[in-house]
Amino acid sequence: MILCDIGNTYIHFSDTYKIWKNLPDKIDKKQLTSDIYYISVNPLNEKKLLKAHKNSYNIASIIKLDTPYVGLGIDRKAACLGIENGVIVDAGSAITIDVMNAGNHVGGIILPGLVAYTNAYKSISPALEKRINFGMDFNELPLNTQSAISYGVIKSIILTIRNIVGEKKAYFTGGDGKFLAKFFEKSVYNEMLVFNGMQISINNALRKNMET
């Protein structure tokens, strides 16, 4: 069994031994050696997976999360399922921040991802088309445009997350999650959060079927 998380930029896969990602137009069919159970936030990329591997099954209907939030993304539900208490930060194309309390989802917010931030600067002026400098000292005021943009992007994200986290434990996942996690003492980086939630849902569904 292969688990699959279809995002807006990449399609992520996980089996018993490894995880990997492919661009939607460059799916490595050789690695798809068994049935695929997936969730998706991008219908177009979902079609590309189904074209590459027919034995693929959408499991969105079995992923259940107690929440008053209307329209919570299926990937966010999955990421939250394995966390009883804490803040889940999924830093990908967008950065989602969700709060779990006693197994219940109590709310969350969405920020642009790091690439989206840099694209926003570029849309203002060609002079602001700069890459983020991840190695800069974020405790000092910037003295050049690249550092100024990097500071503005990273600090705004960190302070927003910090305001929500407070004294709670933070769980980071996603492509930029490992970088952001280092700014928080009570943090864990786990690239398997979404896949763990998917597996929990599959196990729960199997258990219910056995009981009926």
Accessible surface in RSA format (square Angstrom, percent):
REM  Atomic radii and reference values for relative SASA: ProtOr
REM  Chains: A
REM  Algorithm: Lee & Richards
REM  Probe-radius: 1.40
REM  Slices: 20
REM RES _ NUM      All-atoms   Total-Side   Main-Chain    Non-polar    All polar
REM                ABS   REL    ABS   REL    ABS   REL    ABS   REL    ABS   REL
RES MET A   1    99.07  51.3  55.54  36.8  43.53 103.6  46.94  39.9  52.13  69.1
RES ILE A   2     2.47   1.4   2.47   1.8   0.00   0.0   2.47   1.8   0.00   0.0
RES LEU A   3    11.33   6.3  11.33   8.1   0.00   0.0  11.33   8.0   0.00   0.0
RES CYS A   4     0.00   0.0   0.00   0.0   0.00   0.0   0.00   0.0   0.00   0.0
RES ASP A   5    20.57  14.4  20.57  20.5   0.00   0.0   0.42   1.0  20.15  20.1
RES ILE A   6     0.00   0.0   0.00   0.0   0.00   0.0   0.00   0.0   0.00   0.0
RES GLY A   7    15.85  19.5   0.00   N/A  15.85  19.5  15.85  43.5   0.00   0.0
RES ASN A   8    90.22  62.2  66.61  64.4  23.62  56.9  17.35  41.8  72.87  70.4
RES THR A   9    65.49  46.6  58.47  59.3   7.03  16.7  45.21  60.7  20.29  30.7
RES TYR A  10    73.96  34.5  71.64  40.8   2.32   6.0  30.96  23.3  43.01  53.0
RES ILE A  11     0.00   0.0   0.00   0.0   0.00   0.0   0.00   0.0   0.00   0.0
RES HIS A  12    62.90  34.4  62.90  43.7   0.00   0.0  29.53  30.4  33.37  38.8
RES PHE A  13     0.10   0.0   0.00   0.0   0.10   0.2   0.00   0.0   0.10   0.3
RES SER A  14     3.86   3.3   3.28   4.4   0.58   1.3   0.00   0.0   3.86   5.4
RES ASP A  15    41.82  29.3  28.71  28.6  13.11  31.0  13.66  32.1  28.16  28.1
RES THR A  16   121.98  86.8  84.23  85.4  37.75  90.0  59.91  80.5  62.07  93.8
RES TYR A  17   196.93  91.9 161.44  91.9  35.49  92.4 121.98  91.7  74.95  92.4
RES LYS A  18   102.31  49.9  90.81  55.7  11.50  27.4  66.15  59.5  36.16  38.5
RES ILE A  19    57.96  33.0  38.09  28.4  19.87  47.9  38.09  27.4  19.87  53.9
RES TRP A  20    33.96  13.6  20.75  10.0  13.20  31.0  32.24  17.2   1.71   2.8
RES LYS A  21   103.12  50.3  85.78  52.6  17.34  41.3  50.76  45.7  52.36  55.8
RES ASN A  22    21.21  14.6  17.13  16.6   4.07   9.8   4.07   9.8  17.13  16.6
RES LEU A  23    76.64  42.7  73.25  52.4   3.39   8.5  73.25  51.4   3.39   9.1
RES PRO A  24    17.78  13.0  14.35  13.1   3.44  12.5  14.35  11.8   3.44  21.4
RES ASP A  25   112.25  78.6  78.75  78.4  33.50  79.2  33.41  78.6  78.84  78.6
RES LYS A  26   150.41  73.4 133.38  81.8  17.03  40.5  88.83  80.0  61.58  65.6
RES ILE A  27    22.21  12.6   3.53   2.6  18.68  45.0   3.53   2.5  18.68  50.7
RES ASP A  28    53.01  37.1  46.19  46.0   6.82  16.1  19.44  45.8  33.57  33.5
RES LYS A  29   131.86  64.3 119.07  73.1  12.79  30.5  67.47  60.7  64.38  68.6
RES LYS A  30   186.33  90.9 161.96  99.4  24.38  58.0 113.84 102.5  72.49  77.2
RES GLN A  31    46.18  25.8  36.40  26.6   9.79  23.3  21.58  45.9  24.61  18.7
RES LEU A  32    11.87   6.6   0.58   0.4  11.28  28.4   0.58   0.4  11.28  30.4
RES THR A  33   115.35  82.0  77.22  78.3  38.13  90.9  63.21  84.9  52.14  78.8
RES SER A  34    41.24  34.8  30.09  40.2  11.15  25.7  38.00  80.9   3.24   4.5
RES ASP A  35    55.88  39.1  53.44  53.2   2.44   5.8   7.41  17.4  48.47  48.3
RES ILE A  36     0.00   0.0   0.00   0.0   0.00   0.0   0.00   0.0   0.00   0.0
RES TYR A  37    63.46  29.6  63.46  36.1   0.00   0.0  30.56  23.0  32.90  40.6
RES TYR A  38     6.50   3.0   6.50   3.7   0.00   0.0   0.00   0.0   6.50   8.0
RES ILE A  39     0.22   0.1   0.22   0.2   0.00   0.0   0.22   0.2   0.00   0.0
RES SER A  40    21.57  18.2   1.95   2.6  19.62  45.2   1.70   3.6  19.87  27.8
RES VAL A  41    55.30  36.4  26.79  24.3  28.51  68.7  35.53  30.9  19.77  53.6
RES ASN A  42    30.16  20.8  29.02  28.0   1.15   2.8   0.94   2.3  29.22  28.2
RES PRO A  43    99.34  72.4  97.39  88.8   1.95   7.1  98.38  81.2   0.96   6.0
RES LEU A  44   111.13  61.9 107.84  77.2   3.29   8.3 109.58  77.0   1.55   4.2
RES ASN A  45     7.75   5.3   7.75   7.5   0.00   0.0   0.00   0.0   7.75   7.5
RES GLU A  46    35.41  20.3  35.41  26.8   0.00   0.0   4.71   9.1  30.70  25.1
RES LYS A  47   139.97  68.3 134.24  82.4   5.73  13.6  78.29  70.5  61.68  65.7
RES LYS A  48    58.57  28.6  53.52  32.8   5.05  12.0  36.78  33.1  21.80  23.2
RES LEU A  49     0.00   0.0   0.00   0.0   0.00   0.0   0.00   0.0   0.00   0.0
RES LEU A  50    66.66  37.1  61.31  43.9   5.35  13.4  61.65  43.3   5.01  13.5
RES LYS A  51   181.67  88.6 154.06  94.5  27.62  65.8 106.51  95.9  75.16  80.1
RES ALA A  52    20.53  18.9   5.25   8.1  15.28  34.8   6.32   8.9  14.20  37.6
RES HIS A  53    30.11  16.5  26.69  18.6   3.42   8.7  19.39  20.0  10.72  12.5
RES LYS A  54   184.81  90.2 160.85  98.7  23.96  57.1 105.28  94.8  79.53  84.7
RES ASN A  55    76.29  52.6  75.43  72.9   0.86   2.1   1.42   3.4  74.87  72.4
RES SER A  56     9.94   8.4   0.00   0.0   9.94  22.9   0.00   0.0   9.94  13.9
RES TYR A  57    99.30  46.4  96.24  54.8   3.07   8.0  73.77  55.4  25.53  31.5
RES ASN A  58    70.44  48.6  43.23  41.8  27.21  65.5  20.47  49.3  49.97  48.3
RES ILE A  59    12.26   7.0  10.28   7.7   1.97   4.8  12.26   8.8   0.00   0.0
RES ALA A  60    38.30  35.2  31.29  48.3   7.01  15.9  31.40  44.2   6.90  18.3
RES SER A  61    86.04  72.7  67.81  90.5  18.23  42.0  59.01 125.7  27.03  37.9
RES ILE A  62    54.80  31.2  45.27  33.7   9.53  23.0  47.59  34.3   7.21  19.6
RES ILE A  63     4.61   2.6   0.00   0.0   4.61  11.1   0.00   0.0   4.61  12.5
RES LYS A  64   140.53  68.6 128.66  78.9  11.87  28.3  86.86  78.2  53.66  57.2
RES LEU A  65    23.85  13.3   2.94   2.1  20.91  52.6   6.29   4.4  17.56  47.3
RES ASP A  66   101.34  71.0  93.13  92.7   8.21  19.4  21.03  49.5  80.30  80.1
RES THR A  67    41.76  29.7   8.54   8.7  33.23  79.2  11.91  16.0  29.86  45.1
RES PRO A  68   106.61  77.7  76.21  69.5  30.40 110.5  89.09  73.6  17.52 108.9
RES TYR A  69    64.90  30.3  45.81  26.1  19.09  49.7  35.37  26.6  29.53  36.4
RES VAL A  70   142.29  93.6 117.79 106.6  24.49  59.0 121.64 105.7  20.65  56.0
RES GLY A  71    71.81  88.6   0.00   N/A  71.81  88.6  39.32 107.9  32.49  72.8
RES LEU A  72    12.62   7.0   0.37   0.3  12.25  30.8   0.37   0.3  12.25  33.0
RES GLY A  73    24.03  29.6   0.00   N/A  24.03  29.6  22.26  61.1   1.77   4.0
RES ILE A  74    24.57  14.0  19.46  14.5   5.12  12.3  19.90  14.3   4.67  12.7
RES ASP A  75    31.29  21.9  31.29  31.1   0.00   0.0   1.51   3.5  29.78  29.7
RES ARG A  76    11.41   4.8  10.01   5.1   1.41   3.3   8.22  11.2   3.19   1.9
RES LYS A  77    53.50  26.1  53.50  32.8   0.00   0.0   5.21   4.7  48.29  51.4
RES ALA A  78     0.00   0.0   0.00   0.0   0.00   0.0   0.00   0.0   0.00   0.0
RES ALA A  79     1.31   1.2   1.19   1.8   0.13   0.3   1.19   1.7   0.13   0.3
RES CYS A  80     0.21   0.2   0.21   0.2   0.00   0.0   0.00   0.0   0.21   0.2
RES LEU A  81    40.12  22.3  20.70  14.8  19.42  48.8  20.99  14.7  19.13  51.5
RES GLY A  82    41.22  50.8   0.00   N/A  41.22  50.8  13.16  36.1  28.06  62.9
RES ILE A  83    16.61   9.5  13.71  10.2   2.91   7.0  15.61  11.2   1.01   2.7
RES GLU A  84   114.29  65.6 109.93  83.2   4.36  10.4  52.86 102.2  61.43  50.2
RES ASN A  85    83.36  57.5  74.24  71.7   9.12  22.0  33.05  79.5  50.31  48.6
RES GLY A  86     1.77   2.2   0.00   N/A   1.77   2.2   1.18   3.2   0.59   1.3
RES VAL A  87     0.00   0.0   0.00   0.0   0.00   0.0   0.00   0.0   0.00   0.0
RES ILE A  88     2.18   1.2   1.98   1.5   0.20   0.5   1.98   1.4   0.20   0.5
RES VAL A  89     0.00   0.0   0.00   0.0   0.00   0.0   0.00   0.0   0.00   0.0
RES ASP A  90    23.94  16.8  22.99  22.9   0.95   2.2   5.39  12.7  18.55  18.5
RES ALA A  91     0.28   0.3   0.19   0.3   0.10   0.2   0.28   0.4   0.00   0.0
RES GLY A  92    30.07  37.1   0.00   N/A  30.07  37.1  25.95  71.2   4.13   9.2
RES SER A  93    56.71  47.9  28.12  37.5  28.58  65.8  32.58  69.4  24.13  33.8
RES ALA A  94    41.79  38.4  34.15  52.7   7.64  17.4  34.15  48.1   7.64  20.2
RES ILE A  95     0.81   0.5   0.81   0.6   0.00   0.0   0.81   0.6   0.00   0.0
RES THR A  96    15.69  11.2  15.69  15.9   0.00   0.0  13.81  18.6   1.88   2.8
RES ILE A  97     0.09   0.1   0.00   0.0   0.09   0.2   0.00   0.0   0.09   0.2
RES ASP A  98     1.97   1.4   1.97   2.0   0.00   0.0   0.00   0.0   1.97   2.0
RES VAL A  99    24.17  15.9  24.17  21.9   0.00   0.0  24.17  21.0   0.00   0.0
RES MET A 100     3.89   2.0   2.19   1.4   1.70   4.1   2.19   1.9   1.70   2.3
RES ASN A 101    86.14  59.4  84.56  81.7   1.58   3.8   9.65  23.2  76.49  73.9
RES ALA A 102    67.63  62.2  48.51  74.9  19.12  43.5  52.14  73.4  15.50  41.1
RES GLY A 103    23.19  28.6   0.00   N/A  23.19  28.6  10.19  28.0  13.00  29.1
RES ASN A 104    64.26  44.3  64.26  62.1   0.00   0.0  14.54  35.0  49.72  48.1
RES HIS A 105     0.94   0.5   0.00   0.0   0.94   2.4   0.00   0.0   0.94   1.1
RES VAL A 106    79.30  52.2  53.53  48.5  25.77  62.1  54.66  47.5  24.64  66.8
RES GLY A 107    19.33  23.8   0.00   N/A  19.33  23.8  19.33  53.0   0.00   0.0
RES GLY A 108    24.81  30.6   0.00   N/A  24.81  30.6   4.37  12.0  20.45  45.8
RES ILE A 109    62.92  35.8  57.97  43.2   4.95  11.9  62.92  45.3   0.00   0.0
RES ILE A 110   100.47  57.2  72.83  54.3  27.64  66.6  72.83  52.4  27.64  75.0
RES LEU A 111    27.46  15.3  26.65  19.1   0.81   2.0  27.39  19.2   0.07   0.2
RES PRO A 112    63.77  46.5  55.34  50.4   8.44  30.7  63.04  52.0   0.74   4.6
RES GLY A 113     0.45   0.6   0.00   N/A   0.45   0.6   0.45   1.2   0.00   0.0
RES LEU A 114     6.27   3.5   5.46   3.9   0.80   2.0   5.70   4.0   0.57   1.5
RES VAL A 115   106.58  70.1 104.36  94.5   2.22   5.3 105.67  91.8   0.91   2.5
RES ALA A 116    40.89  37.6  30.96  47.8   9.93  22.6  34.78  49.0   6.12  16.2
RES TYR A 117    40.29  18.8  39.52  22.5   0.77   2.0  30.34  22.8   9.95  12.3
RES THR A 118    27.52  19.6  24.47  24.8   3.05   7.3  15.74  21.1  11.77  17.8
RES ASN A 119    68.70  47.4  64.75  62.6   3.96   9.5  20.63  49.7  48.07  46.5
RES ALA A 120    53.02  48.8  45.46  70.2   7.56  17.2  51.84  73.0   1.18   3.1
RES TYR A 121    55.62  26.0  55.30  31.5   0.32   0.8  31.99  24.0  23.63  29.1
RES LYS A 122    90.90  44.3  82.62  50.7   8.28  19.7  38.52  34.7  52.38  55.8
RES SER A 123    95.59  80.8  53.71  71.7  41.88  96.5  50.42 107.4  45.18  63.3
RES ILE A 124   125.92  71.7  94.26  70.2  31.67  76.3 100.25  72.2  25.67  69.7
RES SER A 125    35.43  29.9  32.87  43.9   2.55   5.9  21.31  45.4  14.11  19.8
RES PRO A 126   118.65  86.5 104.99  95.7  13.66  49.7 106.90  88.3  11.75  73.0
RES ALA A 127    71.15  65.4  53.49  82.6  17.66  40.2  66.40  93.5   4.76  12.6
RES LEU A 128    44.96  25.0  44.46  31.8   0.50   1.2  44.46  31.2   0.50   1.3
RES GLU A 129   103.69  59.5  85.80  64.9  17.89  42.6  24.86  48.1  78.83  64.4
RES LYS A 130    86.47  42.2  76.07  46.7  10.39  24.7  24.40  22.0  62.07  66.1
RES ARG A 131   206.71  86.8 198.82 101.4   7.89  18.8  73.19 100.0 133.51  80.9
RES ILE A 132    18.35  10.4   4.57   3.4  13.78  33.2   4.57   3.3  13.78  37.4
RES ASN A 133    49.64  34.2  45.52  44.0   4.12   9.9   7.13  17.2  42.51  41.1
RES PHE A 134    85.86  43.0  78.82  48.8   7.04  18.3  78.99  47.9   6.87  19.7
RES GLY A 135    73.70  90.9   0.00   N/A  73.70  90.9  38.75 106.4  34.95  78.3
RES MET A 136    27.57  14.3  10.85   7.2  16.72  39.8  18.42  15.7   9.15  12.1
RES ASP A 137    72.93  51.1  57.38  57.1  15.55  36.8  35.07  82.5  37.87  37.8
RES PHE A 138    16.33   8.2  12.94   8.0   3.39   8.8  12.94   7.8   3.39   9.7
RES ASN A 139   135.38  93.4 100.49  97.1  34.89  84.0  27.52  66.2 107.85 104.2
RES GLU A 140   110.72  63.6 105.25  79.6   5.47  13.0  35.61  68.9  75.11  61.3
RES LEU A 141   147.04  81.9 129.07  92.3  17.97  45.2 129.07  90.6  17.97  48.4
RES PRO A 142    33.59  24.5  12.26  11.2  21.33  77.5  16.29  13.5  17.30 107.5
RES LEU A 143   174.74  97.3 135.98  97.3  38.76  97.4 144.00 101.1  30.74  82.7
RES ASN A 144    85.98  59.3  71.04  68.7  14.94  36.0  44.10 106.1  41.87  40.5
RES THR A 145    60.22  42.8  52.22  52.9   8.01  19.1  18.33  24.6  41.89  63.3
RES GLN A 146    67.58  37.8  66.03  48.3   1.55   3.7  10.43  22.2  57.15  43.3
RES SER A 147    12.66  10.7  12.66  16.9   0.00   0.0   2.40   5.1  10.26  14.4
RES ALA A 148    51.07  47.0  40.43  62.4  10.64  24.2  41.49  58.4   9.58  25.4
RES ILE A 149     6.20   3.5   5.23   3.9   0.97   2.3   6.20   4.5   0.00   0.0
RES SER A 150     0.00   0.0   0.00   0.0   0.00   0.0   0.00   0.0   0.00   0.0
RES TYR A 151    57.85  27.0  57.85  32.9   0.00   0.0  29.18  21.9  28.67  35.3
RES GLY A 152    29.51  36.4   0.00   N/A  29.51  36.4  23.79  65.3   5.71  12.8
RES VAL A 153     0.58   0.4   0.00   0.0   0.58   1.4   0.58   0.5   0.00   0.0
RES ILE A 154     0.00   0.0   0.00   0.0   0.00   0.0   0.00   0.0   0.00   0.0
RES LYS A 155    47.43  23.1  47.43  29.1   0.00   0.0  11.95  10.8  35.48  37.8
RES SER A 156    46.16  39.0  36.19  48.3   9.97  23.0  43.57  92.8   2.60   3.6
RES ILE A 157     0.00   0.0   0.00   0.0   0.00   0.0   0.00   0.0   0.00   0.0
RES ILE A 158     4.30   2.4   4.30   3.2   0.00   0.0   4.30   3.1   0.00   0.0
RES LEU A 159    97.62  54.4  92.55  66.2   5.08  12.8  92.85  65.2   4.77  12.8
RES THR A 160    42.17  30.0  36.41  36.9   5.76  13.7  20.89  28.1  21.28  32.2
RES ILE A 161     0.00   0.0   0.00   0.0   0.00   0.0   0.00   0.0   0.00   0.0
RES ARG A 162   106.65  44.8 103.33  52.7   3.32   7.9  52.16  71.3  54.49  33.0
RES ASN A 163   127.21  87.7  98.79  95.5  28.42  68.4  23.56  56.7 103.65 100.2
RES ILE A 164    37.93  21.6  27.89  20.8  10.04  24.2  32.99  23.8   4.94  13.4
RES VAL A 165     7.95   5.2   7.95   7.2   0.00   0.0   7.95   6.9   0.00   0.0
RES GLY A 166    51.01  62.9   0.00   N/A  51.01  62.9  31.73  87.1  19.28  43.2
RES GLU A 167   146.30  84.0 131.22  99.3  15.08  35.9  66.17 128.0  80.13  65.4
RES LYS A 168    82.68  40.3  76.22  46.8   6.46  15.4  49.37  44.4  33.31  35.5
RES LYS A 169    94.77  46.2  89.64  55.0   5.13  12.2  41.60  37.4  53.17  56.6
RES ALA A 170     0.00   0.0   0.00   0.0   0.00   0.0   0.00   0.0   0.00   0.0
RES TYR A 171    38.26  17.9  38.26  21.8   0.00   0.0  15.32  11.5  22.94  28.3
RES PHE A 172     0.00   0.0   0.00   0.0   0.00   0.0   0.00   0.0   0.00   0.0
RES THR A 173     5.09   3.6   5.09   5.2   0.00   0.0   1.05   1.4   4.04   6.1
RES GLY A 174    21.50  26.5   0.00   N/A  21.50  26.5  19.18  52.6   2.32   5.2
RES GLY A 175    64.86  80.0   0.00   N/A  64.86  80.0  33.69  92.4  31.18  69.8
RES ASP A 176    38.50  27.0  37.50  37.3   1.01   2.4   1.38   3.2  37.12  37.0
RES GLY A 177     0.00   0.0   0.00   N/A   0.00   0.0   0.00   0.0   0.00   0.0
RES LYS A 178   145.11  70.8 139.11  85.4   6.00  14.3  81.93  73.7  63.18  67.3
RES PHE A 179    32.20  16.1  24.02  14.9   8.18  21.3  30.06  18.2   2.14   6.1
RES LEU A 180     0.00   0.0   0.00   0.0   0.00   0.0   0.00   0.0   0.00   0.0
RES ALA A 181     8.57   7.9   7.73  11.9   0.84   1.9   7.81  11.0   0.76   2.0
RES LYS A 182   137.23  66.9  96.94  59.5  40.28  95.9  70.59  63.5  66.64  71.0
RES PHE A 183    51.11  25.6  32.73  20.3  18.38  47.8  40.13  24.3  10.98  31.4
RES PHE A 184    19.79   9.9   9.31   5.8  10.48  27.3  13.25   8.0   6.54  18.7
RES GLU A 185   183.53 105.4 142.35 107.7  41.18  98.1  65.00 125.7 118.53  96.8
RES LYS A 186   113.47  55.4 104.77  64.3   8.70  20.7  81.99  73.8  31.48  33.5
RES SER A 187    31.62  26.7   8.57  11.4  23.05  53.1   0.00   0.0  31.62  44.3
RES VAL A 188    55.05  36.2  50.57  45.8   4.47  10.8  55.05  47.8   0.00   0.0
RES TYR A 189    73.76  34.4  46.82  26.6  26.94  70.1  31.93  24.0  41.83  51.6
RES ASN A 190    45.00  31.0  41.31  39.9   3.68   8.9   8.72  21.0  36.28  35.1
RES GLU A 191    92.50  53.1  80.38  60.8  12.12  28.9  17.25  33.4  75.25  61.4
RES MET A 192    60.52  31.3  60.52  40.1   0.00   0.0  57.35  48.8   3.17   4.2
RES LEU A 193     6.88   3.8   5.87   4.2   1.01   2.5   5.87   4.1   1.01   2.7
RES VAL A 194    10.18   6.7  10.09   9.1   0.09   0.2  10.09   8.8   0.09   0.3
RES PHE A 195     8.94   4.5   8.31   5.1   0.63   1.6   8.49   5.1   0.46   1.3
RES ASN A 196    54.84  37.8  52.23  50.5   2.62   6.3  14.03  33.8  40.82  39.5
RES GLY A 197     0.00   0.0   0.00   N/A   0.00   0.0   0.00   0.0   0.00   0.0
RES MET A 198     0.00   0.0   0.00   0.0   0.00   0.0   0.00   0.0   0.00   0.0
RES GLN A 199    58.45  32.7  58.45  42.7   0.00   0.0  34.60  73.6  23.86  18.1
RES ILE A 200    62.63  35.6  61.10  45.5   1.54   3.7  62.62  45.1   0.01   0.0
RES SER A 201     2.95   2.5   0.86   1.1   2.09   4.8   1.66   3.5   1.28   1.8
RES ILE A 202    17.35   9.9  17.19  12.8   0.16   0.4  17.35  12.5   0.00   0.0
RES ASN A 203    61.29  42.3  57.35  55.4   3.94   9.5  11.24  27.0  50.05  48.4
RES ASN A 204    59.21  40.8  58.68  56.7   0.53   1.3  14.65  35.3  44.56  43.1
RES ALA A 205    24.54  22.6  18.54  28.6   6.00  13.7  23.57  33.2   0.97   2.6
RES LEU A 206   101.69  56.6 101.37  72.5   0.32   0.8 101.37  71.2   0.32   0.9
RES ARG A 207   125.10  52.5 122.83  62.6   2.27   5.4  51.58  70.5  73.53  44.6
RES LYS A 208   127.63  62.3 126.84  77.8   0.79   1.9  79.87  71.9  47.76  50.9
RES ASN A 209   103.23  71.2  89.59  86.6  13.64  32.8  22.74  54.7  80.49  77.8
RES MET A 210   166.84  86.4 131.34  86.9  35.51  84.5 111.33  94.6  55.52  73.6
RES GLU A 211   132.66  76.2  93.42  70.7  39.24  93.4  45.37  87.8  87.29  71.3
RES THR A 212   144.37 102.7  83.14  84.3  61.23 145.9 102.79 138.1  41.58  62.9
END  Absolute sums over single chains surface
CHAIN  1 A    11757.5       9424.4       2333.1       6615.7       5141.8
END  Absolute sums over all chains
TOTAL         11757.5       9424.4       2333.1       6615.7       5141.8
